[in-house]
Amino acid sequence: MVLYFSGTGNSRFAAQAIARICQDELVSINKLMRQRVLDPYNTPYEFSSDSPFVVVCPTYCYHLPLVVESFLKDSRFVGSQEMYFFLTCGSGTGKAYDHAAQICREIGMRFMGLASAKMPENFITLFRAPEPDDAVGIVRASLTQAESASKQIMAGRMLTDVNAGIAVPEPFLRLFYRFFVHDRLFTVKENCTGCGVCAALCPTVNIRMKDGVPTWGGNCTQCQSCIAICPNDAIEFGRRTRKKRRYYLYSDGRQKFPSEQKTDNDP
C-alpha cells in the first residue's frame, strides 16, 4: 500500500509511479486528513496490506512533515509490518532518514529505509520555483529514482538515500515551524473569483469560504496547495510571493502555468 501526502503534486507524482510499478494500492493521506476533520467517525484509522507500506511525502526542513508524522502515529497498520519511505525534496533530505526510523520505532513498524528524488522547488513562500522547462526536466529525471526505489521495494531490500545532504538539528526544526509554518500572511487579491478550489484541497481544512473569499483559520501546515492551485494566482503570502511563479503538478503530469483555468480534485 502506497500512502502519500502532497501539497503541489510532486509527491503524488512519485507515489503514482511507485504504485504503478509495484502494482499496489494508492491512498491519499490528504483526503484522509480532511475526512478525519470533517467526518472522524466514518474515516479509516486502520490500514491492512500484505505488501509493505510505502509512505511518500515532501521534505519539510530536512524532516518528514509533522502532519504526516501525526497521521502515522494516529493510524494502525496490520498485515505487513514493514514500512518504506520515499521523499521528494528541493536540495536534500537532511535528517529525514533518522526521523522516519524513529517514527517506525514508535508505531511498531520495521523501518525499511528511505529514498528520495529531487523535484522542482515549490515552497514559494520562501524560495522561487524554477522555469517551466527546467521543472519539466527535473520531474522527468525524478522517475529514475522512483523506479529504482520501486525495484528495491519489490525485492524486499533496504532503501538508501542519495540526497541526504546537510543534517539540521532539532532546535532549528522547531524554529522553522514557529516562524515559517503559519497562515498569518495569506491575503487574497481582487481577481479572486471565489471558486473555492483552495478550500477544497486544504488537507487540514484550514481554509473556509466566507462571503465568497477564502479565509485561513490558523491551522496551516504550509503545504503550498492553496497558493499554487489558484487558477488566477489570486493568493499572496505577504510580500514574499509577489511576482513569483506558482508551481503545481497535476495528477496527469502536466504543470500549471499562470492564469491557467484548471482545477484538480485529486490531491
C-alpha positions in Angstrom: 0.0 0.0 0.0 1.4 3.4 -1.1 0.2 6.3 1.1 1.1 9.8 0.0 0.9 13.3 1.2 1.3 16.1 -1.4 0.8 19.8 -1.4 1.7 20.8 -5.0 1.7 17.4 -6.7 5.4 16.4 -6.6 5.0 13.6 -4.0 1.8 12.5 -5.7 3.7 12.1 -9.0 6.3 9.9 -7.3 3.7 7.9 -5.4 1.8 7.2 -8.6 5.0 5.9 -10.2 5.8 3.7 -7.3 2.3 2.3 -7.1 2.2 1.7 -10.8 5.5 -0.2 -10.9 4.8 -2.2 -7.7 1.2 -2.7 -8.8 0.0 -1.6 -5.4 -2.9 0.4 -3.9 -2.6 4.2 -3.9 -4.0 6.1 -0.9 -4.2 9.8 -0.4 -3.2 11.0 3.1 -4.6 14.4 2.2 -8.1 13.1 1.7 -7.9 11.0 4.8 -6.7 14.0 6.9 -9.6 16.1 5.6 -12.1 13.3 6.4 -10.7 12.9 9.9 -11.6 16.6 10.5 -15.0 16.6 8.7 -16.2 13.1 9.5 -13.9 11.4 12.0 -16.4 8.6 12.8 -16.5 7.4 9.2 -12.9 7.7 8.4 -10.5 4.7 8.4 -7.7 4.7 11.0 -6.6 1.1 10.3 -4.9 0.1 7.1 -4.3 -3.5 6.0 -1.8 -4.7 3.4 0.0 -7.9 2.7 2.7 -5.9 0.8 5.0 -3.4 2.6 3.6 0.0 3.4 5.3 2.8 1.4 4.9 6.4 2.7 5.6 9.1 0.1 5.7 12.8 1.1 7.8 16.0 0.7 10.7 17.1 2.9 9.9 19.9 5.4 13.1 21.5 6.8 15.0 18.3 6.2 12.5 16.1 8.1 9.2 14.5 7.4 6.2 16.9 7.7 4.9 16.9 11.2 1.3 16.4 9.9 2.5 13.1 8.2 4.1 12.0 11.5 0.9 12.7 13.3 -1.1 10.8 10.7 1.1 7.8 11.0 1.0 7.8 14.8 -2.8 8.1 14.8 -3.2 5.2 12.5 -2.9 1.4 12.9 -1.2 -0.8 10.3 -1.9 -4.5 10.1 -0.7 -7.3 7.8 2.8 -6.3 6.7 5.0 -4.9 9.4 7.4 -3.3 7.0 7.4 0.4 6.1 9.4 2.2 3.4 9.7 5.9 2.9 10.2 7.9 -0.3 10.6 11.7 -0.1 10.6 14.5 -2.6 13.0 17.4 -1.9 14.4 20.6 -3.3 18.0 20.2 -2.2 18.3 17.3 0.2 16.5 15.4 2.9 18.9 16.1 5.8 17.8 14.1 8.9 14.6 12.7 7.3 16.1 9.1 7.3 16.6 9.2 11.1 13.2 10.9 11.6 11.4 8.1 9.6 13.3 5.4 11.5 12.2 7.0 14.8 8.5 7.1 13.7 8.6 3.4 12.8 10.0 2.5 16.2 7.2 4.5 17.9 4.4 2.9 15.9 5.9 -0.6 16.0 6.8 -1.0 12.3 10.0 -2.3 10.8 11.9 0.6 9.1 13.0 -0.5 5.6 14.9 2.6 4.7 14.3 5.9 2.9 15.0 7.0 -0.7 14.3 10.3 -2.3 14.1 12.3 -5.5 14.8 16.0 -6.2 11.8 17.8 -7.6 11.0 21.4 -8.6 11.1 23.8 -5.8 7.6 24.5 -4.7 8.0 26.3 -1.3 7.4 29.7 -2.9 6.6 31.4 0.4 10.4 31.3 0.9 12.0 30.3 -2.4 11.4 30.6 -6.1 10.0 27.9 -8.4 12.2 27.0 -11.5 11.4 28.0 -15.0 8.8 25.7 -16.6 11.2 24.0 -19.0 13.6 23.3 -16.1 10.8 22.0 -14.0 9.8 19.5 -16.7 13.3 18.2 -16.9 13.6 17.8 -13.1 10.3 15.9 -13.0 11.3 13.5 -15.7 14.6 12.9 -14.1 12.9 12.0 -10.8 11.3 9.0 -12.4 14.7 7.2 -12.3 14.8 7.5 -8.5 11.2 6.3 -8.2 11.8 3.4 -10.5 15.0 2.4 -8.6 13.2 2.6 -5.2 10.3 0.5 -6.6 12.6 -2.3 -7.7 14.3 -2.3 -4.3 10.9 -2.4 -2.5 9.6 -5.3 -4.7 12.9 -7.2 -3.9 12.5 -6.6 -0.1 15.7 -4.7 0.2 16.5 -1.7 2.4 16.4 1.7 0.7 19.3 4.2 0.9 19.1 7.9 0.4 21.5 9.6 -2.0 20.1 13.1 -1.3 20.6 13.2 2.4 22.7 16.4 2.3 23.1 18.5 5.5 21.7 17.4 8.8 19.6 20.1 10.5 19.4 20.0 14.4 16.1 19.6 16.1 16.1 23.1 17.6 16.2 24.5 14.0 13.2 22.4 13.1 11.2 23.9 16.0 12.2 27.4 14.9 11.2 26.7 11.3 7.7 25.7 12.4 7.4 28.6 14.8 8.4 31.3 12.4 7.6 30.0 8.9 4.8 27.5 9.2 1.7 29.7 9.7 -1.0 31.4 7.6 -0.9 34.9 9.0 0.4 36.5 5.8 -2.1 35.0 3.4 -4.2 37.5 1.5 -6.5 37.4 -1.5 -6.3 39.8 -4.4 -9.3 41.4 -6.2 -9.1 38.9 -9.0 -10.3 36.1 -6.7 -13.4 34.5 -8.2 -14.4 32.6 -5.1 -14.1 29.3 -6.9 -13.3 27.5 -3.6 -10.6 25.2 -5.1 -8.1 26.3 -2.4 -10.6 25.4 0.4 -11.4 22.0 -1.3 -7.8 21.0 -1.4 -6.6 22.2 2.0 -5.5 19.0 3.9 -6.1 20.4 7.3 -9.5 22.0 6.4 -7.9 25.3 7.5 -9.5 27.3 4.6 -13.1 28.3 4.7 -15.0 30.4 2.2 -16.6 33.5 3.8 -18.6 35.9 1.7 -17.1 34.3 -1.4 -13.4 34.6 -0.5 -11.1 32.2 1.4 -10.1 32.8 5.0 -7.4 31.0 6.9 -8.1 29.6 10.4 -4.6 29.3 12.0 -4.0 25.5 11.4 -1.8 25.8 8.3 1.0 23.3 7.5 2.4 25.4 4.6 1.8 22.7 2.1 1.5 25.4 -0.6 -1.5 23.8 -2.2 -3.8 26.9 -1.9 -1.3 29.4 -3.3 -0.1 27.1 -6.0 -3.5 25.7 -7.3 -5.4 29.1 -7.5 -6.4 29.4 -11.2 -6.0 33.2 -11.1 -2.9 33.4 -8.9 -5.0 35.5 -6.6 -3.4 34.3 -3.3 -0.3 36.0 -1.9 1.8 35.4 1.2 2.7 38.9 2.2 5.5 40.3 0.1 7.3 37.0 -0.1 5.3 35.7 -3.1 4.8 38.9 -5.2 5.7 38.3 -8.8 6.8 34.8 -8.1 5.9 31.9 -10.4 3.5 29.4 -8.9 4.2 25.7 -9.3 1.7 22.9 -9.3 2.0 19.4 -10.9 -1.4 17.9 -11.8 -2.2 14.3 -11.4 -1.9 13.7 -15.1 1.7 15.0 -15.1 1.1 18.5 -16.6 2.2 21.7 -14.9 0.2 24.7 -14.0 1.1 27.9 -15.8 -0.1 31.5 -14.9 -3.8 32.0 -15.0 -4.5 28.5 -16.3 -8.2 27.8 -15.8 -7.9 24.3 -14.4 -8.8 22.6 -11.2 -7.5 19.4 -9.6 -9.9 17.4 -7.5 -7.5 14.6 -6.7 -5.0 15.9 -4.1 
